Amino acid sequence: MPDGSFAHPQQRSFNPYTDNGGTILAIAGADFTVIAGDTRQSEGYSIQTRYAPKVFRLTDRAVLAVNGFAADGNMFVKKVKQRLEWYRHAHAKDMPLRAIARLIQTMLYAQRFFPYYVYNILGGIEEDGSYEREACRAAGAAQSLVQPFLDNQIYFKNQTAAPGQSHPSHLPLPDVLAIVIDSFTSATERHIEVGDGLEIYVVVAKGRSPQGLDTMRGVQEMSARPDGDRMFVIRRDLKKD
């Protein structure tokens, strides 16, 4: 050009993604599953909202936790719920947990050329018991803080059992809830993108005891049928600074 503005190669870039912080985790028990996430949505040093749920009820026995880019996460959950509704209308029943896991894999793979910037953790109860692909998993901003703690407390890594004893294969529900609350409390103290509120979803297998969960403070039962799997949600406050 005469003015020399294009004398050298020009580069233009477009990045539609951003990371909105937050942390999610899930722990599988012998007859229950716990899925939790904080409620802060932020970008850099700015808090966009103090209540942005990251854990969503899909069916009576399945819960999905989504973290990463909030816009992609909300759209992905909306599309998953839509597909589950189509399945319910076509088959007059809810989609099994294994099928939901495969559905999510397929939907994410279909978007591989313009992917959803989301990290998903699916938890729930399978028809033949708890579908334990992993005993515990954390994702999000504080994953590097929370996952080693879960490895130590759930997998008992770097712990030596007492002579003549062995580590339990599954922890009881009260112990798991205490670990979840401690995980988010410590993450909130150490990470600016985690905080404000905590939502914990608990799915208990049909016919199993909620182990005193239904009498705890701040617990809301979300079960659709009293004779099926039971689902509870626990809400707690975290630091807001």
C-alpha positions in Angstrom: 0.0 0.0 0.0 1.2 3.6 -0.6 1.2 4.4 3.1 3.2 1.3 3.9 0.7 0.0 6.4 0.8 -3.5 4.9 4.5 -3.5 4.0 4.9 -6.4 6.6 2.7 -9.4 7.2 -0.3 -8.7 9.4 -1.8 -11.1 12.0 -5.3 -11.1 13.3 -6.5 -13.4 16.1 -9.8 -14.3 17.6 -10.2 -16.1 20.9 -13.8 -16.9 21.9 -12.9 -18.6 25.1 -12.2 -17.5 28.7 -11.8 -19.3 32.0 -14.4 -18.4 34.6 -12.7 -20.2 37.5 -14.4 -22.3 40.1 -13.8 -25.9 41.1 -15.8 -29.2 41.0 -15.3 -32.6 42.5 -17.0 -36.0 42.9 -16.4 -38.9 45.2 -18.0 -42.4 44.8 -19.0 -44.5 47.8 -20.2 -48.0 48.2 -23.9 -47.0 47.7 -23.8 -43.3 47.1 -22.2 -40.6 45.1 -21.2 -37.1 46.1 -20.8 -34.3 43.5 -19.9 -30.8 44.5 -19.0 -27.4 43.1 -18.5 -23.8 44.3 -20.7 -21.0 43.0 -18.2 -18.2 42.2 -17.9 -17.1 38.5 -15.0 -14.8 37.9 -12.7 -13.6 35.1 -9.2 -12.6 36.2 -9.6 -10.4 39.3 -13.3 -9.6 38.7 -16.1 -11.5 40.3 -19.0 -11.6 37.7 -21.5 -13.3 40.1 -21.4 -15.0 43.4 -24.0 -17.6 42.5 -23.4 -19.5 39.3 -24.3 -23.2 39.9 -21.8 -25.7 38.4 -23.6 -28.9 39.5 -26.9 -29.9 37.7 -29.4 -32.6 38.3 -30.0 -34.6 35.1 -32.2 -37.5 36.2 -33.3 -39.1 39.5 -29.9 -40.9 39.7 -27.5 -38.8 37.6 -25.8 -35.4 38.3 -23.4 -33.5 36.0 -20.8 -31.0 37.2 -19.4 -28.6 34.6 -16.5 -26.2 35.0 -14.5 -24.0 32.7 -16.0 -21.4 30.2 -19.4 -20.6 31.8 -21.2 -19.8 28.5 -20.1 -23.2 27.0 -20.9 -25.0 30.2 -24.4 -23.6 30.4 -25.1 -24.4 26.7 -23.7 -27.9 27.0 -25.9 -28.7 30.1 -28.9 -27.3 28.2 -28.2 -29.6 25.2 -27.6 -32.6 27.4 -30.9 -32.0 29.2 -32.7 -31.6 25.9 -31.3 -35.0 24.6 -32.4 -36.6 27.9 -35.9 -35.2 27.5 -36.1 -36.6 23.9 -35.0 -40.0 25.2 -37.7 -39.8 28.0 -40.4 -39.1 25.5 -39.3 -41.9 23.2 -38.7 -44.6 25.7 -40.9 -43.6 28.7 -38.0 -43.9 31.1 -34.8 -42.0 32.1 -31.6 -42.7 30.3 -29.2 -45.0 32.2 -26.0 -43.6 33.7 -23.7 -45.5 31.3 -25.7 -44.2 28.3 -25.5 -40.6 29.6 -21.7 -41.0 29.9 -21.5 -42.2 26.3 -23.9 -39.5 25.2 -21.6 -36.8 26.7 -18.6 -38.4 25.0 -20.3 -38.3 21.7 -21.5 -34.7 22.1 -18.0 -33.5 23.0 -16.4 -35.4 20.2 -18.9 -33.9 17.7 -17.7 -30.4 18.6 -14.0 -31.3 18.3 -13.3 -28.6 15.6 -14.8 -25.9 17.8 -14.8 -27.6 21.2 -16.7 -26.8 24.3 -14.2 -25.4 26.8 -15.6 -27.4 29.7 -14.5 -30.0 32.2 -17.2 -32.5 33.0 -17.7 -34.9 35.9 -20.7 -37.2 35.8 -21.8 -38.9 38.9 -24.7 -41.1 40.0 -26.1 -44.5 40.7 -26.1 -47.2 38.0 -28.9 -49.8 37.9 -26.5 -52.6 39.2 -24.9 -50.4 41.8 -22.5 -47.5 41.8 -20.7 -47.2 38.5 -17.3 -46.4 39.8 -15.1 -45.6 36.9 -13.1 -43.4 39.3 -13.4 -43.2 43.1 -12.7 -39.5 43.2 -11.9 -36.7 40.8 -11.5 -32.9 40.9 -11.4 -30.3 38.1 -11.1 -26.6 37.7 -9.1 -23.8 39.1 -8.1 -25.5 42.3 -7.6 -29.0 40.9 -3.9 -28.9 41.7 -4.8 -28.2 45.4 -7.8 -30.5 45.8 -6.8 -33.6 43.9 -3.7 -34.5 46.0 -5.8 -34.1 49.1 -8.4 -36.5 47.7 -5.7 -38.9 46.6 -4.5 -39.0 50.2 -7.9 -39.2 51.9 -9.8 -41.4 49.4 -7.0 -43.5 47.8 -4.9 -43.4 51.0 -1.7 -42.6 49.0 1.3 -41.9 51.1 -0.4 -43.5 54.1 0.7 -46.7 55.8 -2.0 -48.7 57.5 -1.6 -49.8 61.1 0.0 -53.2 61.6 -2.6 -56.0 61.0 -5.1 -53.6 59.5 -5.9 -52.4 56.0 -7.4 -49.2 54.6 -11.2 -49.3 53.9 -12.3 -49.6 50.3 -15.1 -47.1 50.8 -15.6 -44.3 53.4 -19.0 -43.7 55.0 -21.0 -40.8 53.8 -20.4 -38.5 56.9 -16.6 -38.8 56.4 -16.9 -38.1 52.6 -19.0 -35.0 53.3 -16.4 -33.7 55.8 -13.6 -34.3 53.2 -15.6 -32.4 50.5 -16.3 -29.4 52.8 -12.6 -29.3 54.0 -11.5 -29.5 50.3 -13.5 -26.4 49.3 -12.7 -24.5 52.5 -9.0 -24.9 52.1 -9.2 -24.2 48.3 -11.1 -21.0 49.1 -8.4 -19.8 51.4 -5.7 -20.4 48.8 -7.3 -19.6 45.4 -9.0 -16.3 44.4 -11.3 -18.0 41.8 -13.0 -20.3 44.4 -15.5 -19.2 47.0 -18.8 -17.6 47.8 -21.0 -20.8 48.1 -20.8 -24.6 48.0 -23.4 -26.9 46.5 -23.1 -30.6 47.3 -25.4 -33.1 45.6 -25.7 -36.6 47.2 -27.3 -39.5 45.3 -28.1 -42.5 47.6 -28.9 -45.9 46.0 -32.5 -47.3 46.4 -33.2 -48.9 49.7 -29.9 -47.7 51.3 -29.8 -45.5 54.4 -29.0 -41.8 53.9 -26.8 -42.2 57.1 -28.5 -39.2 58.9 -28.3 -37.0 55.8 -32.0 -36.2 55.9 -31.7 -34.7 59.4 -28.7 -32.4 58.6 -29.0 -28.6 58.7 -29.5 -27.0 55.3 -30.3 -30.2 53.4 -33.0 -30.3 50.7 -34.3 -33.5 49.3 -34.9 -33.5 45.5 -36.1 -37.1 45.1 -38.9 -37.5 42.5 -40.1 -40.8 44.0 -40.0 -41.9 47.6 -39.4 -45.6 46.5 -36.4 -45.0 44.2 -33.0 -43.5 44.5 -32.8 -40.5 46.8 -31.1 -37.2 45.9 -30.2 -34.5 48.3 -28.5 -31.1 47.9 -26.5 -29.4 50.7 -25.7 -25.7 50.5 -22.9 -24.0 52.5 -21.4 -20.6 52.5 -17.7 -20.1 51.7 -15.5 -17.0 52.1 -16.7 -14.1 49.9 -13.4 -12.1 49.7 
